[in-house]
Amino acid sequence: MSVKLRKIKNLDGTTSLLLDTYHKGKRVREFLQELKLDKPGTAIDRKVNRERLDLAEAIRNKRELQISGDDYDLTPKFKTGVDFMQFFESYLSEYQKKDHRVMMGCYGKFKDFMTEEAITSLTSRQINKDIVVNFKDYLEQTLNGETPANYFKKFKKVIQVGVRKNIFSKNPFDELSREELKIKRSVTIKKEILTFDEIKLLASTTVTNNEVKRAFLFSCLTGLRFCDILTLKWKNVQSGMLNIVQQKTGSPVQINLNQSSLTILGSQGKGEDFVFTLPSHVACLKNLRVWCKKAGIDKKITWHCARHSFATWIIYYGSDVKSASSLLGHNSLAYTDRYVRIVDKLKEKAVENLPEVNLI
């Protein structure tokens, strides 16, 4: 029997503490999630870290005494409620296989999923069937080709490791039907563009959740991603200007709001209040699909289509690549060049559709 205190370096420079317990042929790891060591920068940081280490050692002694007294369960109650992302990070820090890059991609995508779902923290007890299904839907809606299936497979692997380490009392994947486990594969996702007539059509069509309508139309006119729309506060809107730092890239963006955008916003609210009150990303997409169908728009429209449409039309109507890149918050002009190529094709098509002139 042994109970050892171990340290694991995390991706953000902090150090996780865990108890590695081996007893009667079984090994159990207990993450001490409240005792994570910060990256020491000052004398105070080092003092706090020493105090946390002392407390962790005291907990280790207690666990050892519990086992010695045969009053310890190796599927322990203290294992419930482990911080899932901390567990995921620790797993990544030890992962040495060739597909490490794919596993890192899965981790990053799950973080994006949490951001778009407005989930600030997630424990092992909260990882249930609904979380798994919603993450699968998110992968299908935001990725293409084999990537959604590959990421979903890696996510399942992480959960299975957690089950073996008693992080989860049961595997949420076991509750899913064969159909729910199936990932839709596509060779490519066609990024649809909404015309201005279609945007006007949506504006004149009623929708179940009016906040979804306001937020999506605002995205069409500003190019904001869903994650930025979700966290947009009134302090970001001042004197007809929108100023934010994009969550995905960390790039600052300043957009001059036109009259349509200001009308959608309505009266100015308090600085720290959110501009839009939205349900989850999945719920918003369901509302969007029903709304488009009701408006008679036969396109596969996702929230990102609003940004795609904004980027295409500002270039179509004369914005240069550098200005468009600034409005979109791109870190490289290469990203914006994709929209230039789309606009070139649209202009070619417009010329081809000119009426014929018959000479007499």
C-alpha positions in Angstrom: 0.0 0.0 0.0 1.3 3.5 -0.8 -0.1 7.0 -1.1 2.3 9.4 -2.9 1.9 13.1 -3.6 2.7 13.9 -7.2 3.1 17.1 -9.2 2.0 17.5 -12.9 2.9 20.6 -14.9 -0.1 22.1 -16.8 -0.1 23.9 -20.1 -0.6 27.3 -18.5 2.5 27.0 -16.3 0.6 26.0 -13.1 1.2 22.7 -11.3 -1.5 20.3 -10.3 -1.2 18.2 -7.2 -2.6 14.7 -7.0 -2.5 11.7 -4.7 -1.4 8.5 -6.3 -2.9 5.7 -4.2 -1.9 2.0 -4.8 -3.8 -0.5 -2.7 -4.7 -4.2 -3.2 -3.6 -4.2 -6.9 -5.6 -1.0 -7.7 -4.3 2.5 -8.5 -6.4 5.6 -7.9 -5.5 9.2 -8.6 -7.2 12.0 -6.7 -6.7 15.5 -8.1 -6.5 18.1 -5.3 -8.2 20.7 -7.5 -8.3 23.4 -4.8 -4.6 23.2 -4.2 -3.2 23.9 -7.7 0.2 25.7 -7.5 0.5 29.0 -9.3 3.5 29.9 -11.4 5.7 31.6 -8.7 6.4 35.2 -9.6 6.6 36.9 -6.2 7.6 36.0 -2.6 3.8 35.9 -1.8 3.2 33.3 -4.6 6.0 31.1 -3.2 4.6 31.4 0.3 1.1 30.4 -0.8 2.5 27.5 -2.8 4.4 26.2 0.3 1.2 26.4 2.4 -0.7 24.5 -0.3 2.0 21.8 -0.4 1.9 21.5 3.4 -1.9 21.0 3.2 -1.6 18.5 0.4 0.9 16.5 2.5 -1.5 16.5 5.4 -4.2 15.2 3.2 -1.8 12.5 2.0 -1.2 11.4 5.6 -4.9 11.3 6.2 -5.6 9.1 3.2 -2.8 6.7 4.2 -4.4 6.4 7.7 -7.8 5.8 6.2 -6.5 2.9 4.1 -4.5 1.4 7.0 -7.7 1.4 9.1 -9.6 -0.4 6.3 -12.0 2.5 6.3 -11.3 3.6 2.7 -13.2 3.0 -0.5 -11.2 2.9 -3.7 -14.1 4.3 -5.6 -14.1 7.2 -3.1 -16.6 10.0 -2.7 -13.9 12.6 -2.8 -13.2 11.6 -6.5 -16.6 13.1 -7.5 -16.7 16.6 -8.8 -13.1 16.7 -10.2 -12.4 19.7 -12.5 -12.7 18.1 -15.9 -10.5 20.6 -17.8 -7.8 20.2 -15.2 -8.0 16.5 -15.6 -7.9 16.9 -19.4 -4.8 19.1 -19.2 -3.0 16.7 -16.9 -3.9 13.9 -19.3 -2.4 15.9 -22.2 0.8 16.6 -20.3 1.4 12.8 -20.1 0.2 11.9 -23.5 3.1 10.8 -25.7 1.5 9.1 -28.7 1.9 10.2 -32.3 -1.6 11.6 -32.5 -0.8 14.2 -29.7 -1.6 17.0 -32.1 -5.1 15.6 -32.7 -5.7 15.2 -29.0 -4.5 18.8 -28.5 -7.0 19.9 -31.2 -9.8 18.1 -29.4 -8.9 19.8 -26.2 -8.9 23.2 -27.9 -12.2 22.5 -29.6 -13.8 21.5 -26.3 -12.6 24.8 -24.8 -14.2 26.6 -27.7 -17.4 24.6 -27.1 -17.4 25.6 -23.4 -17.0 29.3 -24.4 -19.9 29.2 -26.9 -22.1 27.4 -24.4 -21.1 30.0 -21.7 -19.8 27.2 -19.5 -17.2 28.7 -17.1 -16.4 25.5 -15.2 -17.2 21.8 -15.6 -16.8 19.0 -13.1 -16.8 15.3 -13.7 -20.3 15.1 -12.2 -21.5 17.5 -14.9 -20.2 15.5 -17.8 -23.4 13.7 -18.8 -25.2 12.5 -21.9 -26.4 16.0 -22.9 -22.8 17.5 -22.8 -21.5 14.6 -25.0 -24.3 15.0 -27.6 -24.1 18.8 -27.6 -20.3 18.6 -28.1 -20.8 16.1 -31.0 -23.3 18.5 -32.6 -20.9 21.4 -32.2 -18.1 19.4 -33.9 -20.4 18.6 -36.8 -21.5 22.2 -37.2 -18.0 23.8 -37.0 -15.7 21.3 -38.6 -15.7 19.3 -41.8 -14.2 16.1 -43.3 -13.0 13.5 -40.9 -12.0 16.0 -38.2 -15.4 15.9 -36.2 -15.2 12.1 -36.0 -11.5 12.1 -35.1 -12.0 14.7 -32.3 -15.1 12.9 -31.0 -13.1 9.6 -30.9 -10.4 11.4 -28.8 -12.9 12.9 -26.5 -14.4 9.4 -25.9 -10.9 8.2 -25.1 -10.4 10.9 -22.5 -13.7 10.0 -20.8 -12.7 6.3 -20.9 -9.4 7.1 -19.1 -11.4 9.1 -16.6 -13.7 6.1 -15.9 -10.7 3.8 -15.4 -9.3 6.4 -12.9 -12.6 6.6 -11.1 -13.0 10.2 -12.1 -16.5 9.3 -13.4 -18.9 7.0 -11.6 -20.2 5.9 -15.0 -19.4 6.4 -18.7 -21.8 8.9 -20.3 -21.1 7.3 -23.7 -22.8 4.1 -22.5 -26.1 6.0 -22.3 -26.1 7.0 -26.0 -27.8 5.1 -28.7 -26.0 4.0 -31.8 -27.6 6.8 -33.8 -26.5 9.4 -31.2 -23.0 8.1 -31.4 -22.9 8.5 -35.2 -20.9 11.4 -36.5 -22.0 12.9 -39.8 -19.0 13.0 -42.2 -18.8 15.4 -45.1 -16.1 16.0 -47.7 -16.4 19.8 -47.2 -18.8 22.4 -45.8 -20.0 24.9 -48.2 -19.9 28.3 -46.5 -23.2 29.8 -47.5 -23.6 33.6 -48.0 -26.7 35.5 -47.2 -27.7 38.1 -49.8 -29.0 41.5 -48.6 -32.4 40.5 -49.8 -32.3 37.4 -47.7 -31.1 39.4 -44.7 -34.1 41.7 -45.2 -36.3 38.7 -45.5 -35.1 37.3 -42.2 -35.5 40.7 -40.6 -39.2 40.7 -41.6 -39.8 37.1 -40.5 -40.9 36.4 -36.9 -38.9 33.9 -34.8 -39.6 32.2 -31.5 -36.7 33.8 -29.7 -36.4 37.5 -30.7 -33.0 37.8 -29.0 -31.6 35.2 -31.4 -33.0 37.3 -34.3 -31.4 40.5 -33.0 -28.1 38.9 -32.3 -27.8 37.1 -35.6 -28.7 40.1 -37.6 -26.2 42.1 -35.6 -23.6 39.5 -36.5 -24.5 39.9 -40.2 -23.8 43.6 -40.0 -20.6 43.5 -37.8 -19.0 40.1 -38.6 -18.8 39.1 -34.9 -18.5 35.4 -34.0 -21.0 33.8 -31.7 -18.6 33.7 -28.8 -18.1 37.4 -29.0 -21.8 38.1 -29.5 -22.5 36.0 -26.4 -20.1 38.1 -24.2 -20.7 41.5 -25.7 -21.4 44.2 -23.1 -22.7 47.7 -23.4 -19.4 49.1 -22.4 -18.1 47.8 -25.7 -20.6 50.1 -27.6 -19.8 53.8 -27.3 -20.7 56.7 -29.5 -21.6 54.5 -32.5 -18.4 52.5 -32.3 -18.0 48.9 -31.3 -14.7 48.0 -29.5 -13.9 44.5 -28.5 -11.0 42.1 -28.1 -11.9 38.9 -30.0 -11.9 35.8 -27.8 -10.6 33.4 -30.4 -7.6 35.4 -31.5 -7.1 38.0 -28.8 -7.1 40.7 -31.5 -8.7 44.1 -30.9 -11.5 45.1 -33.3 -13.1 48.5 -33.9 -16.2 48.7 -36.0 -18.1 51.8 -37.0 -21.8 50.8 -36.5 -24.2 51.8 -39.2 -27.8 52.9 -38.6 -29.2 49.4 -39.0 -26.8 48.0 -36.4 -27.7 50.8 -34.0 -31.5 50.2 -34.5 -31.0 46.5 -33.7 -29.2 47.5 -30.5 -31.8 49.9 -29.3 -31.4 52.0 -26.1 -28.0 52.0 -24.5 -27.8 49.7 -21.4 -25.5 49.7 -18.4 -21.8 49.2 -19.0 -21.4 45.7 -17.5 -24.8 44.3 -18.7 -24.8 41.9 -21.7 -26.2 43.3 -24.9 -27.9 40.0 -25.8 -29.4 37.4 -23.6 -29.1 34.1 -25.5 -29.6 30.4 -24.9 -26.9 27.8 -25.6 -25.1 27.7 -29.0 -27.1 24.5 -29.9 -30.4 26.2 -29.0 -29.5 29.2 -31.1 -28.7 27.1 -34.1 -32.1 25.3 -33.8 -33.9 28.6 -33.7 -31.8 29.8 -36.7 -32.8 26.7 -38.7 -36.5 27.1 -38.0 -36.3 30.8 -38.7 -34.6 30.4 -42.1 -37.1 27.7 -43.1 -40.0 29.9 -42.2 -38.4 32.7 -44.3 -38.1 30.4 -47.2 -34.3 30.4 -47.3 -33.2 27.1 -48.6 -29.5 27.2 -47.5 -27.6 25.5 -44.7 -27.2 28.6 -42.5 -25.0 28.4 -39.3 -24.1 31.3 -37.1 -20.7 31.6 -38.8 -22.5 32.3 -42.1 -23.3 35.8 -40.7 -19.6 36.5 -40.4 -18.9 35.0 -43.8 -21.6 37.1 -45.4 -20.3 40.3 -43.7 -16.7 39.6 -44.9 -17.8 38.9 -48.5 -20.1 41.9 -48.9 -17.8 44.5 -47.4 -15.1 43.5 -50.0 -17.7 43.2 -52.8 -18.8 46.8 -52.1 -15.3 48.3 -52.2 -13.4 47.7 -49.0 -9.7 46.9 -49.5 -8.2 43.8 -48.1 -6.3 45.6 -45.3 -9.4 47.4 -44.1 -11.5 44.2 -44.3 -8.9 42.3 -42.4 -8.9 44.9 -39.6 -12.7 44.8 -39.4 -12.6 41.0 -39.1 -9.8 40.9 -36.6 -7.7 38.6 -38.8 -4.0 38.2 -37.7 -3.0 37.7 -41.3 -4.1 39.0 -44.7 -4.0 35.5 -46.0 -7.3 34.7 -44.1 -9.0 37.7 -45.8 -7.7 36.8 -49.2 -10.1 33.8 -49.2 -13.0 36.3 -49.3 -11.4 38.2 -52.2 -11.4 35.0 -54.3 -15.1 34.5 -53.4 -15.9 38.1 -54.4 -14.0 37.7 -57.7 -16.2 34.6 -58.5 -19.4 36.5 -57.6 -18.4 39.4 -59.9 -17.6 37.0 -62.8 -21.1 35.4 -62.3 -22.7 38.9 -62.2 -21.1 39.7 -65.6 -22.1 36.3 -67.0 -25.8 37.0 -66.0 -26.0 40.4 -67.8 -28.8 40.3 -70.5 -27.7 39.6 -74.0 -27.6 42.5 -76.5 -28.6 41.6 -80.0 -27.1 43.6 -82.8 -29.4 44.4 -85.8 
